[in-house]
């Protein structure tokens, strides 16, 4: 049997970045943001300020103990174990290239030997958009599907003929998913994804 390549996002697909980042923001500014407030995954649109402000805040958060203690989303380790038996897995993230080494270590710690390649596309800064579209990497690597939480990435892949499985979150709820190659996966995400794929 020929092994297929499956592409996976990292934050909010493998690891729950935003819940802890949100707690950090609330602790600094005395705000009371919750996940339902994130109608987009562009943090300055929620917090206010500029992209540079967002970059500085995320950079500070990435040095905290809270960030270092983030564990995989419930069911992700079991799901990755199942997927990796018959597929080659690649991780594609908008994380900045300067934390690629830390990202690879994080994946090795919780998903040892499961990812063939890791791509960090976010340039030099913690910005919300990637200079290299994920669809380009998916085509380059011959990915048969992508597992995402970002609607734009899912849509670009779907339009290129790569089926996308979109984890349902507040920031993509108001997006239409009547594209034939986009499947919305509701919580518990990993349990429902594996049911759908197997």
C-alpha positions as CSV (number, residue, x, y, z in Angstrom):
1,X,0.0,0.0,0.0
2,X,1.3,3.4,-1.0
3,X,1.7,5.8,1.9
4,X,0.0,9.1,1.6
5,X,1.2,12.4,2.9
6,X,-1.1,14.3,5.5
7,X,-0.4,17.9,6.3
8,X,-1.3,19.2,9.8
9,X,-1.4,22.7,11.3
10,X,0.2,22.9,14.7
11,X,-1.5,25.6,16.9
12,X,-5.1,24.8,17.7
13,X,-4.8,21.4,15.8
14,X,-2.0,19.7,17.7
15,X,-1.5,22.2,20.6
16,X,-4.0,24.6,22.2
17,X,-2.0,27.8,21.9
18,X,-4.8,30.4,22.2
19,X,-6.4,29.3,25.5
20,X,-3.2,30.0,27.4
21,X,-2.2,33.0,25.4
22,X,-5.6,34.4,26.2
23,X,-5.1,33.9,29.9
24,X,-1.8,35.7,29.6
25,X,-3.4,38.7,27.9
26,X,-6.1,38.9,30.5
27,X,-3.6,38.7,33.3
28,X,-1.5,41.6,31.8
29,X,-4.3,43.9,30.8
30,X,-7.1,43.0,33.2
31,X,-9.3,42.1,30.3
32,X,-11.8,39.3,30.2
33,X,-11.5,37.9,26.7
34,X,-12.7,34.4,26.2
35,X,-12.3,32.1,23.2
36,X,-15.8,33.1,21.8
37,X,-14.5,36.7,21.4
38,X,-11.9,35.5,18.7
39,X,-14.0,36.0,15.6
40,X,-10.8,36.1,13.7
41,X,-7.3,34.6,14.4
42,X,-5.7,38.0,14.0
43,X,-5.0,38.9,17.5
44,X,-4.6,42.7,17.1
45,X,-8.1,42.8,15.8
46,X,-9.3,41.5,19.2
47,X,-6.8,43.1,21.6
48,X,-6.2,46.3,19.7
49,X,-2.8,47.7,18.8
50,X,-0.6,46.8,15.9
51,X,1.0,43.7,14.4
52,X,4.2,44.7,16.1
53,X,2.4,44.9,19.5
54,X,1.0,41.5,18.9
55,X,4.5,40.1,17.9
56,X,6.0,41.5,21.1
57,X,3.2,40.0,23.3
58,X,3.5,36.6,21.7
59,X,7.2,36.7,22.0
60,X,7.0,37.5,25.7
61,X,4.4,34.8,26.2
62,X,6.6,32.2,24.4
63,X,9.2,32.7,27.1
64,X,6.8,32.0,30.0
65,X,6.4,28.7,32.0
66,X,2.8,28.6,30.8
67,X,3.8,28.4,27.2
68,X,6.4,25.7,28.0
69,X,3.8,23.6,29.7
70,X,1.3,23.5,26.9
71,X,0.4,19.9,26.2
72,X,-1.3,18.5,23.1
73,X,-5.0,18.8,22.4
74,X,-7.0,16.0,23.9
75,X,-6.9,13.0,21.6
76,X,-4.2,14.4,19.4
77,X,-1.5,11.9,20.5
78,X,-3.7,8.9,19.9
79,X,-5.0,10.4,16.6
80,X,-1.4,11.0,15.3
81,X,-0.4,7.5,16.3
82,X,-3.3,6.1,14.2
83,X,-2.7,8.4,11.3
84,X,1.1,7.8,11.2
85,X,0.7,4.0,10.8
86,X,-0.3,4.3,7.1
87,X,0.6,7.9,6.2
88,X,3.6,10.2,6.3
89,X,2.9,13.3,8.4
90,X,4.2,16.8,7.9
91,X,3.5,19.8,10.1
92,X,2.9,23.2,8.5
93,X,2.7,26.2,10.8
94,X,2.6,30.0,10.5
95,X,5.0,30.1,13.5
96,X,8.1,32.2,12.8
97,X,11.1,30.5,11.4
98,X,13.2,31.6,14.4
99,X,11.3,29.1,16.6
100,X,11.5,26.2,14.2
101,X,14.0,24.4,16.4
102,X,11.8,24.8,19.5
103,X,8.8,23.7,17.5
104,X,10.6,20.6,16.3
105,X,11.6,19.8,19.9
106,X,8.0,20.2,21.0
107,X,6.8,17.8,18.3
108,X,9.5,15.3,19.2
109,X,8.6,15.4,22.9
110,X,4.9,14.7,22.4
111,X,4.9,13.0,19.0
112,X,8.3,11.2,18.8
113,X,9.2,10.1,15.3
114,X,5.8,10.9,13.8
115,X,6.5,13.9,11.7
116,X,8.7,13.6,8.6
117,X,9.1,17.3,8.0
118,X,8.2,20.6,9.9
119,X,7.6,23.9,8.1
120,X,7.5,27.2,9.9
121,X,6.2,29.8,7.4
122,X,5.8,32.9,9.5
123,X,9.0,34.7,8.6
124,X,11.0,36.4,11.3
125,X,8.1,37.7,13.4
126,X,5.0,36.4,15.2
127,X,2.5,37.7,12.7
128,X,-0.9,36.2,12.0
129,X,-0.3,35.7,8.2
130,X,2.3,33.6,6.5
131,X,4.4,34.9,3.6
132,X,4.3,31.4,2.0
133,X,0.8,30.0,1.5
134,X,0.4,26.6,3.1
135,X,-1.1,25.3,-0.2
136,X,2.3,25.8,-1.8
137,X,3.9,23.5,0.7
138,X,1.0,21.0,0.4
139,X,1.5,20.8,-3.4
140,X,5.3,20.7,-3.1
141,X,5.1,17.8,-0.6
142,X,2.2,16.0,-2.4
143,X,-0.2,16.2,0.5
144,X,-3.4,14.3,0.0
145,X,-5.3,16.2,2.8
146,X,-4.7,19.0,5.2
147,X,-6.0,19.3,8.8
148,X,-6.4,23.0,9.7
149,X,-8.2,25.6,11.9
150,X,-7.7,28.5,9.5
151,X,-10.4,28.9,6.9
152,X,-8.2,30.7,4.3
153,X,-5.7,27.9,4.4
154,X,-8.4,25.3,4.1
155,X,-10.1,27.1,1.2
156,X,-6.8,27.6,-0.7
157,X,-6.0,23.9,-0.4
158,X,-9.6,22.9,-1.3
159,X,-9.5,25.1,-4.4
160,X,-6.2,23.4,-5.4
161,X,-7.8,20.0,-5.1
162,X,-6.5,19.1,-1.6
163,X,-9.3,18.1,0.7
164,X,-9.3,20.1,4.0
165,X,-10.6,19.1,7.4
166,X,-11.4,22.2,9.3
167,X,-11.5,22.1,13.1
168,X,-14.5,24.1,14.2
169,X,-13.6,27.2,16.2
170,X,-15.1,30.7,16.8
171,X,-12.7,32.3,14.3
172,X,-14.0,30.1,11.4
173,X,-17.6,29.7,12.4
174,X,-18.8,32.7,10.3
175,X,-17.1,31.3,7.2
176,X,-19.0,29.2,4.7
177,X,-17.8,25.7,4.3
178,X,-20.1,24.6,1.4
179,X,-17.0,23.9,-0.6
180,X,-17.1,20.2,-1.6
181,X,-13.5,19.6,-0.4
182,X,-13.9,21.2,3.1
183,X,-15.2,19.1,5.9
184,X,-15.9,20.9,9.2
185,X,-14.9,18.8,12.3
186,X,-16.7,19.6,15.5
187,X,-15.4,19.1,19.0
188,X,-14.2,16.8,20.3
189,X,-12.1,17.4,17.3
190,X,-9.7,14.5,17.3
191,X,-12.2,11.9,18.2
192,X,-14.5,13.1,15.4
193,X,-11.7,13.5,12.9
194,X,-10.6,9.9,13.4
195,X,-14.2,8.6,13.1
196,X,-14.5,10.5,9.8
197,X,-11.2,9.3,8.4
198,X,-11.5,5.7,9.5
